[in-house]
Amino acid sequence: MAVKTEQVEKNLVKLTFEVSAEEFGKAVNKVYLKNKNKINIPGFRKGKAPKNVVEKYYGKSVFYEDAVNAVLPDAYSNAVKESELDIVARPDIDIDGEIEEGNPVVFVALVTTKPEVKLGEYKGIKIEKIEHNVTEEDIDNKIAEEQKKNARIIFVEDRPVQKGDIVVIDFDGSVEDVAFEGGKAEDYELEIGSDTFIPGFEDQLIGAEADSEVKVEVKFPEEYHAPDLAGKDAVFMVKVKSIKSRELPEINDDFASEVSEFDTLAEYKKSIKEELEKQAENQVKEETENAVVKAVVENAEFELPDAMIDAEIDRRVDGFAQRIQYQGLDFDTYLSYTGTTKEAFRENFREQAKESCGTSIVIEAVMKAEGIETGAEEFELNLIDMAKKYNMELDKLKELLSDEEKENIKKDMAMGKTVEMLVNNAVIK
């Protein structure tokens, strides 16, 4: 297959490639065979009309669109490999001219390529030492969390609402005497002091008696997710139906034995301290890596193409949509609930996408400059760990992974080694 490249502008390349007449003819024939049982031609039983008759009746191009869709993915993939272009966004592909029987089908793709990076200083980066020390207060807070989880919920009848109580309420909200979506609920459980409602809402319920009504006046935050409510005054009529509180268990050896594998409170505290110290160590490692990488990126010179940033935004938005889909919520429904548009939602990811793209290309540039690669033995060990993690046979995992996925894993491993090299060469004081 003939492949040609032409630089259109910086990081934008026109990639021209073709599919032979023979290959395209085979694709057309496959499309015909796949669809012939659905085709009705006068004078023929359904599905029995020959291909040349169908083409004469509907026109030569009747099968072209499906045939193009069939051959294009492999043709484009092969053209990219042959061109050795490092493409960072979805291409814009068109057919060059008209499709004519007996002639190759020529495609033109406008592709965005990875920008060049001019590395600055990346060894000997100076950063301040990052520390996270575990205190007795941290340990006590962790135990308090577990104490709260194991609290007994009891109804309160002899006093009004206090901070920390759980109230069961009905509420009906309005803005300028007009009800708004999401402003009404019944039998809603709200923990006073959790700050889950509009600022000021929970505080105004403190002192209320069970079976009483409270008029709550609040103002929606200026940055509220629903634009039609942002910054507006609202009134809620609240019915306090019941008050509940947590009866906390005493923190002693019995508590420790009930919530952990340890018999004594001292042993339980020791285990918590070790867990928190491990978390702190991991946090220090992550923040140190981030600080070093950030400095290396700031020292480099590059210009990110808009298409590369948009592709990263697409990846993040698609990932978010997929995650909420698993929770049973459609993405469009989510946007409706939050009062935002897809375009505005996408913009929330723009700065993250810029940072991610910049970091990726700079670390990759360092990786290439230093000749850092993933060896066959370490790749094999990584696959063994992956197989254990997913409870799979190693051979089955290797069979499921495509060549592209394997190369991506190797690249990720090499990038990780590059970051490790940068940290090891940093000056931390």
N, C-alpha and C positions, 0 to 999 in steps of 0.2 A: 504494500500500500504506500502510495506516494504521500509524504507528509511535508508541508512547508510551513515555516514560521515567518512572521513579519512583525517587527516592533512597531506598534501603532503610537504608543506614548509610554511614558515611564510606568513600568509594571503592568502594561496592557499589551497583550500580544494577540495577533490574528493567527489562528491555527487552522490550516486548510488540510483536509484529508478526504479520502474517497473510499467508497465501497464498490468493488468491481461489478460489472453488469451481470456476471454469472452468479455472484453471491447474492445480489439483490433479486435476481430472477428466482433463485431458490427460496428466498424469503417470501416473495409474492406467492409462489406456489404453496408454501406452507400455510399462508394466511387463507388462501382459497380453500385448501383441504379442511382447515379448521372451521371455516364458516359456511361451507357449501350446503350443509343440511338445513341452514336457515334461509336459503335463497330461493325465491319463487320467480320462475321465468315462464311466460306463457308458452304452452306447447311442450313443456317438460314437467315431469313429476318433481315435487319439492326435493331439492338436494341433488337432482340428477343432471342439471345443466352443466355442460363442459365449461372449463375456464374461459376459453376463447369466446364462447357464446355470452357468458356473463359479462365479460369485458366489452363486447360489442354492444350489449344491451345498456349497461350502466356507464360505459366509458373506460378507457384503458387505466385511468387512475383510481379505479374503484378500490383496489387493494393497496395502493401506495402508502397511505398514511400508516396503516397497521404494519406494513413491511418496514417502513422507516423506523418506527418505534421498536421493531424487533432487532434491527441490525445496528442501530445507533449506539447503544451502551457499550458493546464490545469494540466497535469501531473507534469510538472516542477514547476508550481506555487504552487501546493499542497505540493510538496516535499520541497520547500523552507520554506513554512509555518511550516511544520512538523519538519523540521530540526532546525528552529529558527535561521538560519544563517543570518547575516546582510551583504548582498551581494551588492557590489558597482560597478560592471561592468558586461557587457554582458557575459554570460557563453559560454564555448566551450563544446558542447554536441555531444556525439557519442553513437551509439548503441553498447552494449556489446555483442559480439558474433553475431551469425546468428539468424534471425527470423525464428522460427519453429512453424508450426501450432499446436495449443493445448498447447503451452508454453507461459508464460509471456514474454513480450518484456522488456528487461532490458536496461536502459540508464545510461550512466556515464557522469556527468557534472563536468568540472573543473571550480570552481568559486573563485573569488577574494573577500575576506571578508574585512570589515572595520577594519583598524588598531587600535591597542590599543593606548590610549593616557594617558600619565603620566602628570597630571596637575601640574603646578608650582603655584606660587602666582597668584591669580586672583581677590582677594579682596584688596582694598586699593591701587590699581594701581595709580602711580603718573604721571600726565601729566601736561603740561603747558596749561594755559587757552587760548582758541582760541577765537579771536574776529574778527568780520567783521563790521566795522562802515560805515554807509551810509554818503557820503559827498555831498556837493553842486555840485561838479564836476560829481559825479555819476548821480545825477538828471538831470544836464544839458546834459550829454551824452545820457541819455534815451530820452530826448526831441529832441535832435539832430537826433537820429535814426528815430523818428516819423516825424521830419521835412523832412528828406531825402526821406522817403517813400511817402510823399505827394508833392514832388517837381514836377515841370513841366519840361518836357524834351524839349529843344529847339535846333535847328540846329545853329551851329556857322560857320560863313563865313568870319569874319573879323580878325581872329587871328589864330595862330598855336595851336597845341595840348598842353594842360596844365594838370598838375596832377589833378585828379578828373574828367576829361572829359571821355566821352564814345565815343570810336572810332569804326567805322564800317570798317573792314579790310578784304582783301584777303591775305593769306600768303601761302608760299611754302617753306618748310624746307628741308635741306639736310645735311648729315654727310659725309664728304670726297667726296662731289659731287654726293652722292647717296641718292635719296629720301627715306624716311622711313615712315612706317605706322603711320597714325595720324598726319603727319607733314604738311598736306595741308587742307585748308578750304577757303570757300568764304562767304562773308557777315557775318563775325563773329563779334559780339559785345563784346568789351573788355573795362572794366573800368580801366583807368590808375591809378595805385596806389593800385589796389585790390590785387596784388601779387598772381594772379591766374595762371600766366604763369611762365616759367623758369626765375629764377633771372636774372635781367638785361634786359629782353625783353621789358618790359613796359617803362622803363626809356629811352630807345633809340628811342622811338616814340615821346617823349616830344620835342616840337619845330617843328614837321613836319606839313606841310600845307595839307589841304584837296586836294585830287586828286594828291597826290605825292607818290613817291616810296622811300622806305627806306630799306637799307641793314642792317639787325640786326645780330650781331655776339654774340653768347652766348655759355656757357658751361653747359651741363647737370650735375646736382648734382651727386656726387659719389653714393648716396643712391637712385638714381632714380629707380622707380618701374620696368622699362624695362631694364633688365641687358645688352642688346645689345647696349643701348644708354648711360648708366651710365658713367659719367666722360668724355664724348666725346664732342669735339667742334662741334657746329652746326651753319649753316648760314640760315637765313630766308630772303627771298625777300618778303617785305610787301608792299601792295598797300593800302594807307590810302584813303578810298573812301568818308568818311564824318566824321565830328566831331560834337558831341552833348554835351550839358552840362545841369546840373540841375539848374533850377531857383527855389531857395528855398523860401517857404512862410515866411512871417514875423512872429516871435514868439510873439503873443499878445493874448488878450482875444478872438478875432475872431478865431485864430488858435486853441486855447484850445477848443472852443465850436464845432469846426468842427471835431476834432479828438477824442473827449471824450464826456462824459455826463455832463461835468461841463461848467459853463458859463464864468468863469474867469480863467486867467492863474495861479493865486495864488491857487485856488482850485485844478486845474489840477496838479500843482507841489506838493501839499500836498498829493494827492492820489498816485502820483508816489513814493514819499518818503515812504509812508506807505507800498506800494507794495514791494519796494526794501528792507525795513526793515524786512518784513516778509520773503523774500527770504534769507536775510542775517542770520536771526534766524534759518531757516531750514538748511542753509549751516553750521552754527556753530554746530548745533545738529548732523548733519551727520559726520562732520569732527571729532568731539569729540568722537562719537561712534567708528569711524574707528581707532582713536588713541588708545583708551582703548582696543579695540578688538585686535589690532596689538600687543600691549604689552602682553596681555594674551596669544596669540598664540606663541609669542617669548619665553615666560616663560615655555611653555609646551614642552614635548618630544614625538615625534611620527615619524613614517617612512611611507611615502605615497607609496603604490604599484603603479608601472607604469601603470597597467591596470586601476586603478582608475583615474589617471590623463588623460589617453587617452580617457576614457569614458566622462570626462568633456570636453575635447577638441572636441570630436564628437558632444556633445550637443551644444557647441557654434558655431561650423562650420555649423551644420544643421540649427540652428536658423538664422545665417547670410544668408545662401542659401535660406531659406524660405522668409526672408524679401526682398531680391532683386528679388525673384520670383514674389512677389506681385507688384513689380515695372516693371515687364515685362522683366526681364533680367535673362537668364539661368546662373547657377553657372559656368558651363564649359566655357560659353561665356565670363563671367566676368574674369575668370582666363586668358583666351586668350588675352583679352583687356589689362590686367595689366601685362602681360608678366611673370606670375609666375605659379608655379605648385601647385597642391593640397597639396603635402607634405610640401612645403615651406610655404604655407598659413596656414596650421595647426600649424606649429612651432611658428607662430606669437602669438598663444593663449596659448602656453605652460606655461609661467610664470604666466599669469592670472589664468590658470587652477590650478596650484600648490597652489597659494595663496587662491583661492576659496575653494579647497578641504581641505586645512589645517585649514582655518577659520571654515568651516562647522563642521569638526569632533571635534575641540576643544570646540566650543560653545555647541555642543551637549553633550560633556563630562561634561561640567559645568552644563548644564541643568539637566543631570541625577544625578550628585553629589548633586545638590541643591534640587532635587525632584520637579522641576518646571513643571507644566502641564497646559493644557488648560481645564478650567472647562466647563461643559455643557452649563451654562447660557451665558458665554462670547462667546462660539462657536456659539450659537444661534444668539446672537446679531451681530456677524460678518457675518453670513449668511444673516441676514436681510439687512445689509449694502450692501452686494454683490448683493442681489436681486434688491435693489434700483438702484445701479450703472448700472446694465445690463437691467433695466426696465423689470424685470421678477417677476412672482408670486413666493413667497417663496417656496411653495410646489413643484412647477415645478422645481426650482433650486435644491432642495433636491433630487428630482427624477432623475435629470440628472447627479448629482455627484455620482460617484462610491464610494464604501467603502474606496478604496485605496486613492482616491482624498480627501475624507473627512479627513482621517488620516493625509495626507500630509498637509492639511490646519491647522489642530490642531497642528502639529509639527512646522510649520512655525510660528504660533502664540506663541507657547511656546519658540521658539528660540528668537523671538522678545522680549519677557518678560525677557529672560535671559540676552540679551544685555542691556536692560534697568536696570536690577539689577546690572550689572557690572559697568555701568556709575554712578548709584546712590551711589555705594560703592567706587568709585574712588576718589582720592585726586587731585583736580584741583586747581592749584595755578598760 
